[in-house]
Amino acid sequence: MSPAINDTGISFSEISKILHRHRLLILATFFLTIAVVVACTLVIPKQYETRMKVLVRNERADMIVSPDRNGASDFRSEVSEAQINSEVELLTSDNLLRDVVAKCRLDNQQHAAEPAVAIEKALKRLHSNLKVTPVHKANIILVKYTDTDQRRAVAVLASLSNLYLEEHLKVHGTPGSYQFFKGQAERYRQELEYAESSLADFRRRENIVMPAQQTDVILQKAAEAESALMQVDAAISEYTQKIAGIQRQLAAAPARVVTQSRTLSNQYSVERLSTMLAELQNRRTQLITKFRPEDRMVQEVDQEIANTRTALERAIQLTGQDEATDINPVYQALEIDLGKAKAELAGLHSRRQTLATQTAAYHAQTMKLANATAGFDDFVRTQKEAEDNYSLYAKKAEEARIAELLDQQKIANVTIAETPVEPRLPSTPNVKLNIAMGCVLALFLSLGAAFGAERFRETIERPEELEQLTGLPVLATSHGD
């Protein structure tokens, strides 16, 4: 080890002495490094870099080939990071780059016995020279390509852009989907026509238009008929009881009633008996004048007078009764009410029979509708399903047709925002930068060479070094000429 740098601390004066001592080595190393860097810069082939920018957007919705009724076109307003990464992977895919190699004949630059090996080498070189990076916070992908020929660099990126657009449409497109959905739409259109025809025939055969509404109407009419029938039954019971009551009243009421009644005295008999009594008394008076009271003729007259007086007294006591009768109005009213009640009862029985017939008919219609509703619902369900399927596939067919037209017009969600331009200046090597870096490198190498030479130096040039090695003071030194 050199005694000059044995200690950990080195002063500035010592550094300057080291640099002065190895100045020739420093200058030689510095200029030699500069010469090597310049030579390498001049020898290295020039590389030309061209670039293009791909804009990713969501102006065109991707069609979803699915029988899902709720499946709509996949449209999103914002471009996701996954979309950007997918396009980056598509740009760097081997299939796409192989087509670029074949189109630009990059394999002809490779010296290989087999064409497949030449294509693989060209593909690897294309991968290494092609840089595809997404721009931060933007929907843009930056594509850079470096080549020794500036025209070939432009041709490679132009071919890449054209092939990429075709590959993008192929990947995101659905070839043959229009014919598929068109065929399915035609099939379901025929099924819809058959379902509609079957439903119309069923309606005519069963006399059904709207079974739910018809059932509600018939049930309402049946309920009204049943309610009316119950009311008629109640009225029949009421009139039956009413007729029985009227008949009981008729049995208890007389058919005729006394309208006028007079009490008459026996005046004629009294007057006649009074006349007879007077005559008999006159006759007795005459007999008394001629006969004695004990005489038979006088006693006979007395007896007649007594009988006449008794008959007169009886006649005075006896009276006559004069009465007038007429039809009983109550009886007559009861008979009229009875006739009306019987007529009403007969009408109620007739109405009940009619209502019972109607109720039975309504129940029969309800059962018929209930039995036919299941079949009707099946036909309606089949028609609705065929209609939905036809509408779905007709819509899908239209979407597929539009998608194929867009593919034919090469309208996609990616576009070349910046086309490649032939560069005039090489990107590498950068002469100024290389010389600057060469100067820095030469400076470090020259300083490193000086300190390395100082470290491995075996001669003693200063008294202090000798004192450090021997541990003895140096009294004198001599310098040779």
KEGUZA-532650 format. One record per residue (C-alpha): x, y, z; residue number from 1. Coordinates in steps of 0.1 Angstrom, whole numbers, plus 5000, padded with zeros to 4 digits. Layout:
BEGIN
<site u="X" v="Y" w="Z" nr="NUM"/>
...
// end
This chain:
BEGIN
<site u="5000" v="5000" w="5000" nr="1"/>
<site u="5012" v="5035" w="4992" nr="2"/>
<site u="5022" v="5053" w="5024" nr="3"/>
<site u="5007" v="5085" w="5009" nr="4"/>
<site u="4972" v="5073" w="5013" nr="5"/>
<site u="4975" v="5050" w="5043" nr="6"/>
<site u="4955" v="5074" w="5064" nr="7"/>
<site u="4917" v="5077" w="5060" nr="8"/>
<site u="4919" v="5115" w="5056" nr="9"/>
<site u="4935" v="5131" w="5025" nr="10"/>
<site u="4941" v="5168" w="5023" nr="11"/>
<site u="4935" v="5189" w="4993" nr="12"/>
<site u="4973" v="5195" w="4989" nr="13"/>
<site u="4979" v="5158" w="4988" nr="14"/>
<site u="4952" v="5154" w="4961" nr="15"/>
<site u="4967" v="5181" w="4940" nr="16"/>
<site u="5001" v="5165" w="4944" nr="17"/>
<site u="4986" v="5131" w="4933" nr="18"/>
<site u="4970" v="5147" w="4903" nr="19"/>
<site u="5003" v="5165" w="4894" nr="20"/>
<site u="5023" v="5134" w="4899" nr="21"/>
<site u="5000" v="5113" w="4875" nr="22"/>
<site u="4992" v="5141" w="4851" nr="23"/>
<site u="5004" v="5123" w="4820" nr="24"/>
<site u="4983" v="5092" w="4829" nr="25"/>
<site u="4952" v="5114" w="4835" nr="26"/>
<site u="4956" v="5132" w="4801" nr="27"/>
<site u="4962" v="5100" w="4783" nr="28"/>
<site u="4932" v="5083" w="4798" nr="29"/>
<site u="4910" v="5113" w="4793" nr="30"/>
<site u="4918" v="5118" w="4756" nr="31"/>
<site u="4918" v="5080" w="4749" nr="32"/>
<site u="4882" v="5077" w="4764" nr="33"/>
<site u="4871" v="5107" w="4743" nr="34"/>
<site u="4885" v="5092" w="4712" nr="35"/>
<site u="4868" v="5058" w="4719" nr="36"/>
<site u="4834" v="5075" w="4725" nr="37"/>
<site u="4837" v="5096" w="4693" nr="38"/>
<site u="4848" v="5065" w="4674" nr="39"/>
<site u="4819" v="5045" w="4687" nr="40"/>
<site u="4795" v="5073" w="4680" nr="41"/>
<site u="4807" v="5075" w="4644" nr="42"/>
<site u="4807" v="5037" w="4639" nr="43"/>
<site u="4773" v="5030" w="4654" nr="44"/>
<site u="4746" v="5029" w="4626" nr="45"/>
<site u="4722" v="5057" w="4627" nr="46"/>
<site u="4687" v="5049" w="4639" nr="47"/>
<site u="4656" v="5068" w="4627" nr="48"/>
<site u="4626" v="5069" w="4650" nr="49"/>
<site u="4591" v="5075" w="4637" nr="50"/>
<site u="4558" v="5074" w="4656" nr="51"/>
<site u="4521" v="5075" w="4653" nr="52"/>
<site u="4493" v="5080" w="4678" nr="53"/>
<site u="4461" v="5059" w="4680" nr="54"/>
<site u="4430" v="5075" w="4695" nr="55"/>
<site u="4407" v="5051" w="4714" nr="56"/>
<site u="4370" v="5062" w="4718" nr="57"/>
<site u="4335" v="5048" w="4724" nr="58"/>
<site u="4316" v="5064" w="4696" nr="59"/>
<site u="4305" v="5031" w="4682" nr="60"/>
<site u="4288" v="5006" w="4705" nr="61"/>
<site u="4299" v="4970" w="4703" nr="62"/>
<site u="4272" v="4946" w="4693" nr="63"/>
<site u="4264" v="4918" w="4717" nr="64"/>
<site u="4256" v="4885" w="4700" nr="65"/>
<site u="4233" v="4871" w="4726" nr="66"/>
<site u="4197" v="4859" w="4728" nr="67"/>
<site u="4193" v="4879" w="4759" nr="68"/>
<site u="4161" v="4900" w="4757" nr="69"/>
<site u="4176" v="4927" w="4779" nr="70"/>
<site u="4209" v="4926" w="4761" nr="71"/>
<site u="4217" v="4960" w="4745" nr="72"/>
<site u="4247" v="4972" w="4726" nr="73"/>
<site u="4277" v="4977" w="4749" nr="74"/>
<site u="4280" v="5015" w="4748" nr="75"/>
<site u="4301" v="5034" w="4774" nr="76"/>
<site u="4308" v="5070" w="4773" nr="77"/>
<site u="4343" v="5068" w="4789" nr="78"/>
<site u="4372" v="5047" w="4777" nr="79"/>
<site u="4384" v="5024" w="4804" nr="80"/>
<site u="4419" v="5014" w="4812" nr="81"/>
<site u="4411" v="4978" w="4802" nr="82"/>
<site u="4401" v="4990" w="4767" nr="83"/>
<site u="4434" v="5009" w="4763" nr="84"/>
<site u="4454" v="4978" w="4775" nr="85"/>
<site u="4434" v="4956" w="4752" nr="86"/>
<site u="4443" v="4978" w="4722" nr="87"/>
<site u="4480" v="4978" w="4733" nr="88"/>
<site u="4480" v="4940" w="4734" nr="89"/>
<site u="4464" v="4939" w="4700" nr="90"/>
<site u="4490" v="4962" w="4686" nr="91"/>
<site u="4518" v="4941" w="4699" nr="92"/>
<site u="4502" v="4907" w="4691" nr="93"/>
<site u="4524" v="4882" w="4672" nr="94"/>
<site u="4498" v="4876" w="4646" nr="95"/>
<site u="4496" v="4912" w="4637" nr="96"/>
<site u="4534" v="4917" w="4638" nr="97"/>
<site u="4539" v="4886" w="4616" nr="98"/>
<site u="4517" v="4902" w="4590" nr="99"/>
<site u="4537" v="4934" w="4592" nr="100"/>
<site u="4570" v="4914" w="4588" nr="101"/>
<site u="4555" v="4897" w="4557" nr="102"/>
<site u="4541" v="4928" w="4542" nr="103"/>
<site u="4573" v="4949" w="4547" nr="104"/>
<site u="4596" v="4920" w="4540" nr="105"/>
<site u="4616" v="4925" w="4571" nr="106"/>
<site u="4627" v="4888" w="4570" nr="107"/>
<site u="4648" v="4895" w="4539" nr="108"/>
<site u="4672" v="4915" w="4561" nr="109"/>
<site u="4679" v="4884" w="4583" nr="110"/>
<site u="4706" v="4860" w="4571" nr="111"/>
<site u="4691" v="4826" w="4579" nr="112"/>
<site u="4690" v="4793" w="4560" nr="113"/>
<site u="4653" v="4787" w="4568" nr="114"/>
<site u="4626" v="4812" w="4561" nr="115"/>
<site u="4608" v="4804" w="4593" nr="116"/>
<site u="4640" v="4813" w="4613" nr="117"/>
<site u="4643" v="4845" w="4593" nr="118"/>
<site u="4607" v="4854" w="4601" nr="119"/>
<site u="4613" v="4847" w="4638" nr="120"/>
<site u="4644" v="4868" w="4639" nr="121"/>
<site u="4626" v="4896" w="4621" nr="122"/>
<site u="4597" v="4893" w="4645" nr="123"/>
<site u="4620" v="4895" w="4676" nr="124"/>
<site u="4638" v="4926" w="4661" nr="125"/>
<site u="4604" v="4942" w="4654" nr="126"/>
<site u="4593" v="4936" w="4690" nr="127"/>
<site u="4625" v="4951" w="4703" nr="128"/>
<site u="4623" v="4982" w="4680" nr="129"/>
<site u="4586" v="4987" w="4685" nr="130"/>
<site u="4575" v="5006" w="4716" nr="131"/>
<site u="4537" v="5008" w="4723" nr="132"/>
<site u="4528" v="5028" w="4754" nr="133"/>
<site u="4495" v="5044" w="4765" nr="134"/>
<site u="4497" v="5082" w="4771" nr="135"/>
<site u="4490" v="5091" w="4807" nr="136"/>
<site u="4456" v="5105" w="4814" nr="137"/>
<site u="4446" v="5103" w="4778" nr="138"/>
<site u="4428" v="5080" w="4754" nr="139"/>
<site u="4458" v="5079" w="4731" nr="140"/>
<site u="4483" v="5051" w="4725" nr="141"/>
<site u="4518" v="5062" w="4714" nr="142"/>
<site u="4535" v="5038" w="4689" nr="143"/>
<site u="4572" v="5043" w="4682" nr="144"/>
<site u="4594" v="5024" w="4658" nr="145"/>
<site u="4631" v="5027" w="4653" nr="146"/>
<site u="4650" v="5015" w="4621" nr="147"/>
<site u="4681" v="5023" w="4603" nr="148"/>
<site u="4661" v="5032" w="4572" nr="149"/>
<site u="4637" v="5061" w="4577" nr="150"/>
<site u="4615" v="5051" w="4548" nr="151"/>
<site u="4613" v="5016" w="4560" nr="152"/>
<site u="4603" v="5029" w="4595" nr="153"/>
<site u="4575" v="5049" w="4580" nr="154"/>
<site u="4564" v="5019" w="4559" nr="155"/>
<site u="4564" v="4996" w="4589" nr="156"/>
<site u="4542" v="5019" w="4610" nr="157"/>
<site u="4519" v="5025" w="4580" nr="158"/>
<site u="4515" v="4988" w="4575" nr="159"/>
<site u="4510" v="4983" w="4612" nr="160"/>
<site u="4482" v="5010" w="4613" nr="161"/>
<site u="4463" v="4995" w="4584" nr="162"/>
<site u="4466" v="4959" w="4596" nr="163"/>
<site u="4457" v="4970" w="4631" nr="164"/>
<site u="4425" v="4987" w="4620" nr="165"/>
<site u="4415" v="4956" w="4601" nr="166"/>
<site u="4424" v="4934" w="4630" nr="167"/>
<site u="4405" v="4956" w="4654" nr="168"/>
<site u="4374" v="4953" w="4632" nr="169"/>
<site u="4378" v="4916" w="4629" nr="170"/>
<site u="4382" v="4911" w="4667" nr="171"/>
<site u="4353" v="4934" w="4677" nr="172"/>
<site u="4331" v="4925" w="4648" nr="173"/>
<site u="4308" v="4895" w="4644" nr="174"/>
<site u="4310" v="4881" w="4609" nr="175"/>
<site u="4279" v="4863" w="4598" nr="176"/>
<site u="4258" v="4876" w="4626" nr="177"/>
<site u="4234" v="4895" w="4602" nr="178"/>
<site u="4225" v="4864" w="4583" nr="179"/>
<site u="4221" v="4845" w="4615" nr="180"/>
<site u="4198" v="4870" w="4631" nr="181"/>
<site u="4179" v="4875" w="4599" nr="182"/>
<site u="4172" v="4838" w="4596" nr="183"/>
<site u="4161" v="4837" w="4632" nr="184"/>
<site u="4138" v="4867" w="4627" nr="185"/>
<site u="4122" v="4851" w="4597" nr="186"/>
<site u="4117" v="4819" w="4617" nr="187"/>
<site u="4100" v="4836" w="4646" nr="188"/>
<site u="4080" v="4857" w="4621" nr="189"/>
<site u="4065" v="4825" w="4607" nr="190"/>
<site u="4059" v="4812" w="4643" nr="191"/>
<site u="4042" v="4845" w="4651" nr="192"/>
<site u="4019" v="4842" w="4621" nr="193"/>
<site u="4010" v="4806" w="4630" nr="194"/>
<site u="4004" v="4816" w="4667" nr="195"/>
<site u="3981" v="4845" w="4657" nr="196"/>
<site u="3962" v="4823" w="4633" nr="197"/>
<site u="3958" v="4796" w="4659" nr="198"/>
<site u="3946" v="4821" w="4685" nr="199"/>
<site u="3920" v="4836" w="4660" nr="200"/>
<site u="3907" v="4801" w="4653" nr="201"/>
<site u="3904" v="4793" w="4690" nr="202"/>
<site u="3886" v="4826" w="4696" nr="203"/>
<site u="3861" v="4819" w="4669" nr="204"/>
<site u="3856" v="4783" w="4680" nr="205"/>
<site u="3851" v="4791" w="4716" nr="206"/>
<site u="3835" v="4825" w="4711" nr="207"/>
<site u="3861" v="4841" w="4733" nr="208"/>
<site u="3875" v="4876" w="4728" nr="209"/>
<site u="3888" v="4887" w="4762" nr="210"/>
<site u="3882" v="4858" w="4787" nr="211"/>
<site u="3892" v="4877" w="4818" nr="212"/>
<site u="3867" v="4906" w="4811" nr="213"/>
<site u="3841" v="4881" w="4798" nr="214"/>
<site u="3844" v="4860" w="4830" nr="215"/>
<site u="3841" v="4891" w="4852" nr="216"/>
<site u="3810" v="4902" w="4833" nr="217"/>
<site u="3794" v="4868" w="4835" nr="218"/>
<site u="3803" v="4864" w="4872" nr="219"/>
<site u="3788" v="4898" w="4879" nr="220"/>
<site u="3756" v="4888" w="4860" nr="221"/>
<site u="3755" v="4855" w="4879" nr="222"/>
<site u="3759" v="4873" w="4912" nr="223"/>
<site u="3731" v="4897" w="4902" nr="224"/>
<site u="3709" v="4868" w="4892" nr="225"/>
<site u="3716" v="4849" w="4924" nr="226"/>
<site u="3709" v="4880" w="4944" nr="227"/>
<site u="3676" v="4885" w="4925" nr="228"/>
<site u="3668" v="4848" w="4930" nr="229"/>
<site u="3673" v="4852" w="4967" nr="230"/>
<site u="3651" v="4882" w="4967" nr="231"/>
<site u="3624" v="4864" w="4948" nr="232"/>
<site u="3626" v="4834" w="4973" nr="233"/>
<site u="3622" v="4859" w="5001" nr="234"/>
<site u="3592" v="4875" w="4983" nr="235"/>
<site u="3576" v="4841" w="4977" nr="236"/>
<site u="3579" v="4833" w="5014" nr="237"/>
<site u="3565" v="4867" w="5023" nr="238"/>
<site u="3535" v="4863" w="4999" nr="239"/>
<site u="3529" v="4827" w="5010" nr="240"/>
<site u="3527" v="4839" w="5046" nr="241"/>
<site u="3506" v="4869" w="5035" nr="242"/>
<site u="3481" v="4846" w="5017" nr="243"/>
<site u="3478" v="4824" w="5047" nr="244"/>
<site u="3470" v="4854" w="5069" nr="245"/>
<site u="3444" v="4867" w="5045" nr="246"/>
<site u="3428" v="4833" w="5043" nr="247"/>
<site u="3426" v="4832" w="5081" nr="248"/>
<site u="3411" v="4867" w="5081" nr="249"/>
<site u="3386" v="4857" w="5055" nr="250"/>
<site u="3375" v="4827" w="5075" nr="251"/>
<site u="3369" v="4848" w="5105" nr="252"/>
<site u="3352" v="4877" w="5087" nr="253"/>
<site u="3314" v="4875" w="5077" nr="254"/>
<site u="3306" v="4879" w="5040" nr="255"/>
<site u="3277" v="4904" w="5048" nr="256"/>
<site u="3271" v="4930" w="5076" nr="257"/>
<site u="3239" v="4948" w="5089" nr="258"/>
<site u="3239" v="4982" w="5076" nr="259"/>
<site u="3206" v="4994" w="5091" nr="260"/>
<site u="3184" v="4981" w="5121" nr="261"/>
<site u="3150" v="4995" w="5134" nr="262"/>
<site u="3127" v="4984" w="5163" nr="263"/>
<site u="3089" v="4984" w="5154" nr="264"/>
<site u="3059" v="4983" w="5179" nr="265"/>
<site u="3027" v="4959" w="5174" nr="266"/>
<site u="3003" v="4989" w="5169" nr="267"/>
<site u="2979" v="4972" w="5146" nr="268"/>
<site u="2973" v="4943" w="5169" nr="269"/>
<site u="2969" v="4967" w="5199" nr="270"/>
<site u="2944" v="4988" w="5180" nr="271"/>
<site u="2924" v="4958" w="5169" nr="272"/>
<site u="2925" v="4942" w="5204" nr="273"/>
<site u="2915" v="4976" w="5219" nr="274"/>
<site u="2886" v="4978" w="5195" nr="275"/>
<site u="2876" v="4942" w="5203" nr="276"/>
<site u="2879" v="4949" w="5240" nr="277"/>
<site u="2857" v="4980" w="5236" nr="278"/>
<site u="2831" v="4960" w="5217" nr="279"/>
<site u="2831" v="4932" w="5242" nr="280"/>
<site u="2827" v="4957" w="5271" nr="281"/>
<site u="2798" v="4973" w="5252" nr="282"/>
<site u="2784" v="4938" w="5246" nr="283"/>
<site u="2786" v="4930" w="5284" nr="284"/>
<site u="2770" v="4962" w="5292" nr="285"/>
<site u="2741" v="4953" w="5270" nr="286"/>
<site u="2740" v="4918" w="5285" nr="287"/>
<site u="2740" v="4931" w="5320" nr="288"/>
<site u="2710" v="4950" w="5313" nr="289"/>
<site u="2693" v="4919" w="5302" nr="290"/>
<site u="2709" v="4892" w="5323" nr="291"/>
<site u="2723" v="4887" w="5357" nr="292"/>
<site u="2762" v="4886" w="5362" nr="293"/>
<site u="2759" v="4849" w="5370" nr="294"/>
<site u="2743" v="4842" w="5337" nr="295"/>
<site u="2762" v="4820" w="5313" nr="296"/>
<site u="2762" v="4845" w="5285" nr="297"/>
<site u="2775" v="4873" w="5308" nr="298"/>
<site u="2803" v="4850" w="5321" nr="299"/>
<site u="2813" v="4841" w="5285" nr="300"/>
<site u="2815" v="4877" w="5276" nr="301"/>
<site u="2836" v="4884" w="5308" nr="302"/>
<site u="2858" v="4855" w="5298" nr="303"/>
<site u="2863" v="4870" w="5263" nr="304"/>
<site u="2870" v="4904" w="5278" nr="305"/>
<site u="2896" v="4889" w="5301" nr="306"/>
<site u="2912" v="4871" w="5272" nr="307"/>
<site u="2911" v="4901" w="5250" nr="308"/>
<site u="2927" v="4923" w="5278" nr="309"/>
<site u="2954" v="4897" w="5282" nr="310"/>
<site u="2960" v="4896" w="5245" nr="311"/>
<site u="2961" v="4934" w="5244" nr="312"/>
<site u="2987" v="4935" w="5272" nr="313"/>
<site u="3008" v="4909" w="5254" nr="314"/>
<site u="3005" v="4928" w="5221" nr="315"/>
<site u="3016" v="4960" w="5238" nr="316"/>
<site u="3047" v="4942" w="5252" nr="317"/>
<site u="3056" v="4926" w="5218" nr="318"/>
<site u="3079" v="4947" w="5194" nr="319"/>
<site u="3092" v="4941" w="5157" nr="320"/>
<site u="3128" v="4943" w="5144" nr="321"/>
<site u="3136" v="4958" w="5109" nr="322"/>
<site u="3172" v="4951" w="5096" nr="323"/>
<site u="3191" v="4959" w="5063" nr="324"/>
<site u="3223" v="4940" w="5053" nr="325"/>
<site u="3251" v="4946" w="5027" nr="326"/>
<site u="3284" v="4931" w="5014" nr="327"/>
<site u="3312" v="4933" w="5041" nr="328"/>
<site u="3339" v="4957" w="5027" nr="329"/>
<site u="3365" v="4942" w="5048" nr="330"/>
<site u="3357" v="4908" w="5034" nr="331"/>
<site u="3356" v="4922" w="5000" nr="332"/>
<site u="3390" v="4939" w="5005" nr="333"/>
<site u="3405" v="4907" w="5019" nr="334"/>
<site u="3393" v="4888" w="4988" nr="335"/>
<site u="3408" v="4915" w="4966" nr="336"/>
<site u="3441" v="4913" w="4985" nr="337"/>
<site u="3440" v="4876" w="4984" nr="338"/>
<site u="3436" v="4876" w="4946" nr="339"/>
<site u="3464" v="4901" w="4942" nr="340"/>
<site u="3487" v="4881" w="4965" nr="341"/>
<site u="3480" v="4849" w="4946" nr="342"/>
<site u="3487" v="4867" w="4913" nr="343"/>
<site u="3519" v="4882" w="4927" nr="344"/>
<site u="3529" v="4848" w="4940" nr="345"/>
<site u="3523" v="4831" w="4906" nr="346"/>
<site u="3544" v="4859" w="4890" nr="347"/>
<site u="3572" v="4854" w="4915" nr="348"/>
<site u="3572" v="4816" w="4909" nr="349"/>
<site u="3575" v="4823" w="4872" nr="350"/>
<site u="3603" v="4848" w="4877" nr="351"/>
<site u="3621" v="4825" w="4901" nr="352"/>
<site u="3621" v="4798" w="4874" nr="353"/>
<site u="3635" v="4823" w="4849" nr="354"/>
<site u="3662" v="4835" w="4873" nr="355"/>
<site u="3671" v="4799" w="4882" nr="356"/>
<site u="3675" v="4791" w="4845" nr="357"/>
<site u="3696" v="4822" w="4840" nr="358"/>
<site u="3718" v="4815" w="4870" nr="359"/>
<site u="3724" v="4779" w="4858" nr="360"/>
<site u="3732" v="4793" w="4823" nr="361"/>
<site u="3757" v="4819" w="4838" nr="362"/>
<site u="3774" v="4791" w="4859" nr="363"/>
<site u="3776" v="4770" w="4828" nr="364"/>
<site u="3792" v="4798" w="4808" nr="365"/>
<site u="3816" v="4805" w="4837" nr="366"/>
<site u="3827" v="4769" w="4837" nr="367"/>
<site u="3831" v="4769" w="4800" nr="368"/>
<site u="3852" v="4801" w="4801" nr="369"/>
<site u="3872" v="4786" w="4830" nr="370"/>
<site u="3879" v="4755" w="4810" nr="371"/>
<site u="3887" v="4775" w="4778" nr="372"/>
<site u="3909" v="4801" w="4796" nr="373"/>
<site u="3938" v="4777" w="4801" nr="374"/>
<site u="3939" v="4769" w="4764" nr="375"/>
<site u="3934" v="4806" w="4755" nr="376"/>
<site u="3963" v="4816" w="4779" nr="377"/>
<site u="3985" v="4790" w="4762" nr="378"/>
<site u="3978" v="4804" w="4728" nr="379"/>
<site u="3983" v="4840" w="4740" nr="380"/>
<site u="4015" v="4830" w="4758" nr="381"/>
<site u="4028" v="4813" w="4726" nr="382"/>
<site u="4019" v="4844" w="4705" nr="383"/>
<site u="4035" v="4868" w="4730" nr="384"/>
<site u="4067" v="4846" w="4731" nr="385"/>
<site u="4068" v="4845" w="4693" nr="386"/>
<site u="4062" v="4882" w="4691" nr="387"/>
<site u="4090" v="4890" w="4716" nr="388"/>
<site u="4114" v="4867" w="4699" nr="389"/>
<site u="4106" v="4882" w="4665" nr="390"/>
<site u="4110" v="4917" w="4678" nr="391"/>
<site u="4143" v="4907" w="4695" nr="392"/>
<site u="4158" v="4891" w="4665" nr="393"/>
<site u="4146" v="4917" w="4641" nr="394"/>
<site u="4163" v="4943" w="4663" nr="395"/>
<site u="4194" v="4922" w="4665" nr="396"/>
<site u="4194" v="4917" w="4627" nr="397"/>
<site u="4192" v="4955" w="4622" nr="398"/>
<site u="4220" v="4960" w="4646" nr="399"/>
<site u="4241" v="4934" w="4629" nr="400"/>
<site u="4234" v="4949" w="4595" nr="401"/>
<site u="4245" v="4983" w="4607" nr="402"/>
<site u="4276" v="4968" w="4623" nr="403"/>
<site u="4285" v="4951" w="4590" nr="404"/>
<site u="4281" v="4983" w="4571" nr="405"/>
<site u="4303" v="5001" w="4597" nr="406"/>
<site u="4329" v="4974" w="4593" nr="407"/>
<site u="4327" v="4978" w="4555" nr="408"/>
<site u="4333" v="5015" w="4559" nr="409"/>
<site u="4360" v="5008" w="4584" nr="410"/>
<site u="4343" v="5029" w="4611" nr="411"/>
<site u="4357" v="5018" w="4644" nr="412"/>
<site u="4363" v="5030" w="4679" nr="413"/>
<site u="4400" v="5035" w="4671" nr="414"/>
<site u="4415" v="5059" w="4647" nr="415"/>
<site u="4450" v="5070" w="4637" nr="416"/>
<site u="4452" v="5105" w="4653" nr="417"/>
<site u="4488" v="5111" w="4641" nr="418"/>
<site u="4502" v="5093" w="4610" nr="419"/>
<site u="4539" v="5084" w="4608" nr="420"/>
<site u="4562" v="5109" w="4591" nr="421"/>
<site u="4595" v="5102" w="4576" nr="422"/>
<site u="4622" v="5115" w="4600" nr="423"/>
<site u="4650" v="5137" w="4587" nr="424"/>
<site u="4673" v="5135" w="4618" nr="425"/>
<site u="4684" v="5102" w="4634" nr="426"/>
<site u="4673" v="5096" w="4669" nr="427"/>
<site u="4704" v="5077" w="4677" nr="428"/>
<site u="4733" v="5082" w="4681" nr="429"/>
<site u="4731" v="5117" w="4697" nr="430"/>
<site u="4765" v="5131" w="4690" nr="431"/>
<site u="4764" v="5160" w="4714" nr="432"/>
<site u="4750" v="5139" w="4742" nr="433"/>
<site u="4775" v="5111" w="4736" nr="434"/>
<site u="4804" v="5135" w="4736" nr="435"/>
<site u="4792" v="5151" w="4768" nr="436"/>
<site u="4787" v="5118" w="4784" nr="437"/>
<site u="4821" v="5107" w="4770" nr="438"/>
<site u="4837" v="5137" w="4787" nr="439"/>
<site u="4821" v="5129" w="4820" nr="440"/>
<site u="4832" v="5092" w="4816" nr="441"/>
<site u="4867" v="5103" w="4806" nr="442"/>
<site u="4870" v="5125" w="4836" nr="443"/>
<site u="4859" v="5098" w="4860" nr="444"/>
<site u="4882" v="5072" w="4843" nr="445"/>
<site u="4912" v="5095" w="4843" nr="446"/>
<site u="4907" v="5104" w="4880" nr="447"/>
<site u="4902" v="5068" w="4888" nr="448"/>
<site u="4933" v="5058" w="4869" nr="449"/>
<site u="4953" v="5084" w="4888" nr="450"/>
<site u="4941" v="5074" w="4922" nr="451"/>
<site u="4946" v="5037" w="4913" nr="452"/>
<site u="4981" v="5043" w="4902" nr="453"/>
<site u="4988" v="5063" w="4934" nr="454"/>
<site u="4974" v="5034" w="4955" nr="455"/>
<site u="4996" v="5008" w="4939" nr="456"/>
<site u="5027" v="5031" w="4938" nr="457"/>
<site u="5059" v="5014" w="4955" nr="458"/>
<site u="5084" v="5043" w="4955" nr="459"/>
<site u="5088" v="5070" w="4983" nr="460"/>
<site u="5089" v="5105" w="4971" nr="461"/>
<site u="5085" v="5125" w="5004" nr="462"/>
<site u="5102" v="5125" w="5038" nr="463"/>
<site u="5069" v="5123" w="5055" nr="464"/>
<site u="5063" v="5089" w="5038" nr="465"/>
<site u="5097" v="5077" w="5050" nr="466"/>
<site u="5090" v="5087" w="5086" nr="467"/>
<site u="5056" v="5070" w="5085" nr="468"/>
<site u="5072" v="5038" w="5072" nr="469"/>
<site u="5103" v="5037" w="5096" nr="470"/>
<site u="5089" v="5055" w="5126" nr="471"/>
<site u="5122" v="5075" w="5127" nr="472"/>
<site u="5127" v="5112" w="5120" nr="473"/>
<site u="5144" v="5121" w="5087" nr="474"/>
<site u="5173" v="5145" w="5093" nr="475"/>
<site u="5183" v="5153" w="5058" nr="476"/>
<site u="5173" v="5145" w="5022" nr="477"/>
<site u="5192" v="5148" w="4990" nr="478"/>
<site u="5180" v="5153" w="4954" nr="479"/>
<site u="5199" v="5140" w="4925" nr="480"/>
<site u="5202" v="5160" w="4893" nr="481"/>
// end
